């Protein structure tokens, strides 16, 4: 079949795919996109709760001109990152963005895993377009995976951690096919944000994945590490709500949409306490996500990293300063007259720890109790894991950062705000709602440039955590030169150290 210049055709293991150019082929900044390529068969029918199965080969040339179906079935509405839901059964697919399709360029590769708390999200966001990475000589891949109970719930008689197995299958697809798109399978960086950042750390600490990537970047990582007994309890509760037996046949008899609706109820605490949900996430973490199954995951991620798994791979990780303060901010009026110390006590922080925590967060205390609680939840769920992971990796090459720039529309350096800067896509749809009409482009150059530095050269451009103990790159303004704090996570150290630090 003749190949038209505007529609490049690439041959991969399962057949040929036709993409499309953005810009004139060969011109500076031009790149090609190949969308919705299946890396596994549709997980429906007998394959619904199965491990991913390689796609059936096809004859002729398959169009890869539109995003494929998403595991997110319902339009999520007004979310921080625009991530559309696309109908269809073939939800296990990848999107490839490349400046050199069909060649032998051997460019570095970045594989991005979307967030969404392991229950939502989509790789079809305009923010995840690899155009800017392509401009800088990086082939970009985004992937989909099964979500919620279908992807991560405990099901007797079914493989565990099906969503994790989807990540592995997608990375195996990259290993086997990315050279056809001009990428180098020996230079793969995995990256992700929120649950996607948690996925990156999970893969970094997983022995079964070590041969599939070579460096990692975790943004605002939300680790799950669901304990087996909690996974079994949630599964039994969901089966009760659905009126079926808690096994593969029972769950298979329930439509996916129904289980999706019920999984929220199964994970909601049976309590009238308005802070019950906050208590649960602080005490037990996320309900749905990678579980310690004794197979792929034999121990919690931080323990695996401390044991040396993934120590040969460079890692960059960090957070925004106030990931979830936007949530507590909505209760600012109700919390206005509640002393911050008492509010922290309601979240079970011991009295001695409260004094130490408030002393380390004077600026937040001045903004009110809602700001203190938002920072506390941010620290427990996100920022403390940065310190734990960096410390667990010892002398392994680890770089730490903070994104401190404050959204002019939301008033905080909030969750997801760093993503359009990391992708250098400030002109993409939906960015102004989060970053305002004039987000600083030099900040995007700095954040994106650091990402390219890791992907291309194995070094984002500032001292590692051990070269300069506690060194933290501060991404917070117009300056493009590195601004490094000697100990940027000092305020969360007492939370990481635990009761011995509170005496």
Steps between C-alpha positions, in 0.01 A plus 500: 500500500637842408603719791381860485738752660233623740418145610813307601463121519701291746520120524485349851473145634122476453470680164539841338361825643431832332555821695502866407751784494472823696701747297689444176702175512865585547431857614619615845253401769300263279382177658273209420226353718377140503194468725304214650735213411395188694768341716255233620166353403184670634453397868138398456309173517730215605793745511335749734688393812787326318860605464551704181519288185706617196288647218395293203707585189319690226530513124560818304555837664313594816409867547650648818346843454280534808537422869382154596235402751569583864448299816340817638142443384322813620584860415652627826383856443707795621826341617838662562645330190270453198491122454214397272320168516484321163255209451601160368630160607865522392612696805857365516681722254797731460557832327838576343633846416826508306714732286650205310247229404631206305863601538797373695546812712530312832364795697436485875146402597263629768200285603236694694240348736196716580358561846148495639526319833511162319124535441486770232708679240581463133807514274303705246563836667627785281752565779668164435575566133872431449554789259747693720694188595518414128639848433778416744578164344296274730250240376193507726253223584184523710313190612166389638428242768206346681370711788331452834377156601536358147867595503604455860231333712556165671314229306541133600560300183639796302855634459588767753598857416358494149565872456866446592517218247362746243792736575742213451335393174515857367868527591564167327326642193734800516802270527391301195373782277640840588800469265254512208401850619859621529538420870771312686363215717820517704427863605149496646392734781168440674317801640165578655304729729283425805388137461725495193788612722406222741508260205853617420620430855315168507675393179833628631467275805373196306755234402287385205523838323869582532595403143235726346625851583816684594402813696192646669325828585218497759284811543279527809516122535200339671611157616231242571673185631159366607539236771359153412254495789363842405468392137303191606274707726424750225431219253256330739324830566467569128360150437244554777393832346471336158314198637743242359754250628849653554672304221578535132168360377305716741671824404492410130121487520487869595529762223816708513300822540319358803821395671642842426208663682518259793877513550467852636244383756718203597791732572294755696530464880187404693509804724318824562827674577550760223875439524465122468611493138801718584586273791486195275732636234743624766491170690463245219572679174313451175239226473561393142849470357799263494470245781763292675413173329803283578561465128583822314516696826642308793558800728411870522674720246719696742621174657581361156698813413684479833592142412670630184239428232537759223818647650671503160239735356509880531187642667356851525205556733320789663169670567317826479498683833126479565372199313156486663460829687235584239278237668526635854483854365135441418438467876693817587193670645406210727858459618564870556431486874652154563858516632743320271630284786152370582428430132824304470401306811177397325728347236671300779828689500647470856528817707881511492499448127249782456730749668795392284291499185353846556845639580626363168204649308467853635411645159210256461377574852479868413270411210255323729400153615380389155847571360665307783278195448555512125876508546479217756305271266743595221794413723364165618371379164764645267796691639605258774538225240754714315723491808433130565583399145809720476632368832413139415703515178817595685779576256291421192477802271195689625402862437228679694300814412212717616262689272421816693347733239152606610203479264358849442152350455495253791735666750718197569783298349240230463472146369547472121627857461849383406387267220464756215839644597657155493354430154569862391145524367388832647287567191299177537126500568411539866835635621379856560239377750782373721799718406338827396531697178876560522678204662878559511656340194847504651366280780375255236841511335663418834267215599478349153873548448572305818277217375682492167831502687406183689353326196780589262807526726406325826536823702235774556760759591537545878674308783360165604344437841827348627752723320354791696287342777141612465569704185170610347448677168245778547284563192327819594536793266651650192863405566629227271821448697485228768375626837595230750390495865745323729215308668173575325297235682608587853142579605383141446790324669322468836210323327739257335701441818184425702445510877870501589525843341202632697621426851 
